[in-house]
Amino acid sequence: MSRVDRNSFFFFASYLSLGLGGLIYEPLGYFLKDTLKLSPVESSTFVFWMTFPFLLKPLYAAISDFFPWRGYRRRPQVVAACLVALAAWLGLAFFDIRSSALLLAGLAVANLGGAAADVIGNGVMVEQGKLRRKTGVYQAIELGTLYATIVASNLAAGWLSARAPIRGLFCVGAILPVIVLAAVPLIEEPRVGPTFSRAASGLAGLIRSKRFWALSAFIFLWSFTPFLGTAQFYYQSEALGFSPMRIGGLSGLEGVCGSVGALFYAGMIGRDWKADQIAKACVFAGVPLTLLYIFYVGPVSSVVVTAVTAFGGVALRLSLMDLAAQHSPEYGEATGFAIYMAVFDLAASASNAAGGHLYGWLTRGLGGLPGPLPPYGAVCVLAGLGVVTTLCCWPLLRWVAREKA
């Protein structure tokens, strides 16, 4: 088996594990809403802190880049991260978690291990992908696997939401790091000597680059979609009255269309389209894609909107991720790419928190805002905010598209 094939199978296993996380997190949303009785504001705050470890990805990546263990920067660190996640999931499954604070702590530690394994694995993707000029192909494998897995996991999650006890879900969570552990021997990486000075020099150059700041701002603004996440979940389940199975079905559809978007992107890369060209082409679709959320009003429209936004969103996200990989420095591959991915995660957390708070305030007339608005009115406000942030990406294209800055 070739080196490329071995690494590709590791990427597949890693993102299979991430996609299967949907088996847990949709039922968890119902647990927070129905069992713990959290409001949209409280739920979005819980999710923010639960996913906070994802914002620390550059820290885990820096440990991997700067401090090799016996000459290796990837395999031992992935094993350690998976063991942390495994211990957290088993603790949640077998200990009596009676308070939301303990639940939050356990989930945060599990996410810490999962985030570290993901970001260190992405160091392999950037290093090997740049060597073979296949960063886009490797990332299409990753996101294609992720969204394809979402199809099955979220359909099952709708069923689990109504039937499975919360501890059973945590047992499922313990399987996720085991999948990654089983694939660690497939990682191909060369032994290296001391890397601290070389990694520091490369990252210093990255931070001084104008393109770095432009691309980071572009990623944040494009990813800031406040309707998605907590606001969408409460709108679906309360305002539209969607059942857990229907919500799971929509997530499954998102996975199908996201996978098609990843295949589309891989095909475009295969035809020698450059990632920055695709980013410029896709930005024109950003505003109409975001505006589609104002048509999210029922069973039929939700299917159409989900399909179109998933396809277009994944294609554009891959182009930005490809640019991020190409712009990550030698010997600081994991850290550079992790900084960009942390911007994606920061935008997702910030937009989820903002969307949950705004949706709650607007529909209940809280926080000194005019209201209450009907739920659909709140959706229109959130979609409009997403359009504004997408439009703010336009002036940044001149820097994002440059080969050198």
N, C-alpha and C positions, 0 to 999 in steps of 0.2 A: 504493500500500500504506500503511495507517495506521501510526501510530507504535506502537500496541499490537502490531500484527501483526509489525512489524520486530523489536521487542524480544523477542517470544515466539519468533521463529525463532532469535535469538541464544541464548536460554535452551535451546532444543532442541539446538542444535549443541554448546553447552558441556557439557551433560549426556550427550549422545551420546558425546562424547570420554571423559568420566569412566567411563561404562558399558563402553566398549570396553577399558578398562584391565584388565578381567577376562581378556582374552586373554593377558595377561602374568603376572598375579599368581598364578593357580592353578598354571601350569607352574613358576613360580619356587618355589613351596612344595615341589614335588617335587625341584627342583634343590638346594634347601637340605637336604632330608632325604636324598636318595639319592646326590647327587654330592658335596656338601660334608660329608655325614654329620653334620649337626647334630642334636642331641637336641631334644626339645620345649622344654627350658629355653633352649638356645642359639638355636633358631629364633625363639622368641618375643622374645628379646632383640634379635636381628637385625631383626625386623619392627618392634619399637618404635623403634629408631634410624633405620630406613629411613623410617618415617612421622613421625618427629619434626618435620619441617618443617610438617606440618599443624597442629601445636600453636602455631605462630608466625603463624597467620592474622591475628590482630589487628595485628601489626606491618606486614604488607603492606597491610592495609586502611587503617591510619593514614597510611601514606605516600600512599595514594590520596586520602584525605579531606583531609589537612592541606596537601598540596603539589601543587596543580594544575599541569599542564604546558601552558603556552599557553592557560590557561583551561579545560582539560579534566581531569577527575579519573578517567576510566574507560578510554577507548579507547587512549591511548598506553601506559598502564600494563599493560593486557591484552596488547598487542603485545610489550612488553618481557619479560613473564613467559613468554609462549609461546616466545620466542626462547631464553630460558634453558633451558627444558625440552627444546626441540628439540636444542640443542647437547649436552646431557647424554645424551640417547638415542642420538644419532649417535656420541658418544664411546664409549659402552658397546658399540655395534654394531661399530665399526671398529678399536678398540684392543684389544690383548691383555690381558684382565682375568684375571690368574692368582690373585689373592688375594681372600679374602672382604672384606678391608678396602677394597680399591679398588672392588669390586662395590658394597659398602654406600655408599661415597662417591658413586659415580655415580648410584645409585638415589635417594639423599637429595636430590641437586641436581635430578634430574628431578622429584621430588615437590615440591620447593620451587617450581619454575616452575609446575607444575600447580596447586598450592594457591593460589599468588598469583593466577593467572588466574581461578580459581574464586571466590575471595573478593572480588576486585574486580568481577567480573561480578555477584555477589550484591548489590553496592552499587547497581547498576542496578536489580535486582529490587526492592530495598527502596524506593529513591527513586521509581521509576515506579509500583510497586505501591501505595504509600501514597497517591500522588497520585490514583490511580484506584480505590482501595479494592479492590485485587485481589491483595494479597500471597499469599493462600491459593491463588488460581487459578494465579498464576505459579509458585508452588512445587509445585503439583500437576503442572504441565507438566514441571518440572525432575525431580522424583522419578519421575513416570510414565515419562518418557523414560529415566531412569537404569535403572529396573528392567526396562523392556521390552528395553533393550539388553543387560542382563545375560543375558536368555534366550538370545540368539544367541551372545554372547561366551563364556559359560561352557560351552555345549555344544561350541563349537569349541575351547575351552581344554582340555577333556578329551582331544580328539584331538591337539591340539598338545603336550600333556604327554608323550605317548608317541613323538612323531615329530619335532617341530621342534627344531633346535639353539637354544641359548640366545641366540646372536647374532641369529638370525632373529627371535626375539621382541622384541629390542631395536629392530630395524628397524621392526617393527609399532608399537612405542612411539613412534617418531619421527613417525608419521602423526597421532597424537593431538593435539599442539599445532597442527598444520597445519589440522585441522578447525576449531579455535577461531579461528585467524588468519583463515580464509576468512569467518567470520561477523562479525568485528569491525566492518565497515562498516554492519552492521544496528543497531548500538547507537545509540539516541537519547539524547542528553544535552545539556543547555543549557550554554553557556559561563558560567563563574563568575569572580568576582574573588577576592581573598584570602579564604581560608576558615579560617585557623588559629584565630583567636579564637572564631569561631562554633562550630567543631567542638569546641574545647576546652571551651567552656561547656556544650554539649549533652552531651558525654561525662561531664563532672563531675557534672551532674545525674543521669545514668543511674547512675553508681557510688554516688551517695548514696541511690538509691531502694531501699526494702526489697523491692519486687517484683523488682528485678534479682537480688538475692542469693537470694531464694526460688526464682525461676525457674531460676537457674543450678544451685542445689543439686538441684532437682527433675530437671533434665535429666541431671545427672551420675548420680544414684541410679537413675533409670529406665534409663539407657543402660548401666549396669554389669551386663553379662551374661557371666560368666566362662566359660560353656560354649562360647560362640561364638568363632570364630577358630582359633587354634593348637590348643587342646584338642579342638575338634570335628574338625579335620582329622586329627589323630593317632588319634582314636577311630574315625572313619570308615574310614581307610585301614588301620589295624593291627588294632584290636579287631573291627570289623565286616567287614573284608576287602573294602570297596567298591573297585571299580576306578576309575581316573581318569574314564572315561566316565560311571559312575554318579554320582560326585561332581559332575561337570559338569552332569549332568541335574538333580540336586537344586538346584544353583545356578540353572539355567534355570527350574525350577519356582518357586523363590523370586522370580525376576524377574517371572514371569507374575502370581503372586498379589500381589506388591508393586505392580505396575501397576494391578491391580484395586483394591487398597487406596487408591491415589492417586486413581483415578477416583471411588471411593466418597466420599473426602474432598471432592473438588471438587463432587460432587453435594450433599453436606451443606452446604457453604458456599453453594452456589447456592440453597438453601432457607432462607437467612438464619439458619442455625445459627451461633452465635458460636464462635470457636476455643476460648475458655476453657470453654464448655459441653461441647464435644467432649472436651477434655482431662479434665474431671471424669468424663464418662461412660466414657471409655476406661481411666481408671486402675483401675476396678473389674475390668477384664479383665487387668490386668498380672500379677497373681499366678497365675491359672490358665494364662495363656499361658506363663509361665516354668516352671510345674510340668509342662507338657507334655513338657519335655525328658527327664523320667524315663521316658517311654514310647518314647524314641528307641532302639529295640533291634534293628531289622532293616529290610529293604527296604521293607515296607509301612508300618510305623509312621513311618519317616523321611519318607516322602512326605506322610503326613497332618500330622505335626508341622510340617514345613517350610511346607506350604500355609497352615495356620491361623496360625502365628506371623508369617509374612511379611505376610499380609493385615492382621492386627491391629496389628502393629508399625509398619507404614508409616503407617496412619491416625493412630495416636497420635503418631508422630514428626512428621508434618505439622502437627498441631495445635500442638505445641510450637514448631516452626519458625515457624509463623504468628504465634504470640504473641511470639516473639523479634523478628520483623520489625516488628510493630506497636509494639513498645516500644523500637525503635532511634531515636536522636535525629536531628533534622534537621541536615544538614551533617556528621553523623557516622554516616551510614547504614551504610556499609561496615564501619566499626570496631565499632559497636555490635553489628551482626549477627554479625560475625566473632568477637567475644568469646563470644557464645552458641554459635556453631558450634565454637569451640575447646573449649568444655566438652564438647560431644558427642564431639569427637575425643580429648580427654583421657580421657574415660570409656571409649571404645573401646580406646585404647592401654593404659590401666591394667587394664581387665578382660581384655584379651588376654594381657598379661604375667602377671597374677595367675592366669588360667586355665591358661596353659601351664606355669607353675611348679608350681601345685598339682596339676595332672594328672600331671606327671612325678614329683613327690614322692610323691603318694598311690599311684601304681601301681608305684613302685619302692622305697617305704619309705625315702625320703631326707629330709634336712632335719630330723631329729628327730621327724617326724610318725609316728603309728602306721601300720603297713602291712607289706607292701604290700597295697593293696586291689585287687580286680578292676577292670578299666576301667569297668564299669557302676557300681560303687560310687563311683568317683571322679566320674562324671557326676552321680550323685545328690547328692553333696556340693556340686558346682558349681551345680547347679540350686537347691539349698537356699539357697546364698549369694545367688543372684540374687533369690530370693523375699524374703529379708530386706531387701535394698537397695530393692526395689520397695515393700515395706510402709513403709519410711522416708519415702517420698514423701507419704504421706497427710497428715501434719500441715502440709505446705507448701501444700496446695491453697488454704487460706484467703487466702494472699498471692498465689499464682499467678493465681487467678481474678479478682482485683481489677482494675478498670479504672484505678484510680489508687492509688498507694502513696506 
